[in-house]
Amino acid sequence: MRSALRVTPAQFTAANTSSYGSLQGTLVHTMSAEMTWRHRLQAAQPSFTRLAVDDFPTPQILNDYWAAQEALMRAYLSGLSDADLEIVLEYKNYKGIVYHNAVWGILAHVVNHGTQHRAEAAAMLTDFNYSPGDIDMIMYLREKSL
């Protein structure tokens, strides 16, 4: 997200061929998906709806909101036990279809989904000459001494 804070307003909303139409759309989708999954993990059937792209007109507004959401996700994760990861959760998608998945599988999906869209965002940022640099997971782990 740090590199996204450097783009111009026009670059942030510029139409492109990514799955969500712009850097803004891609980042809002990624954050919205993470929030949706956290809500599903924390409640039987949350009343959460997808976030609207227009609610995040600037990278700074998106960054600030996402930071608060990340804190909520980290708080949730810090409370999980090994046994919690094996719990099979029943939830509905936005079309009302019921699914059942283990918590560990949902969390793995959240990471994988985010990786896909962060890579798309990284490509857009690179096109704008604001490359986020090396976004490999191992680099993050090394940076955090994990």
Order of alpha helices (4+ residues) and beta strands (2+ residues): alpha-alpha-alpha-alpha-beta-beta-alpha-alpha
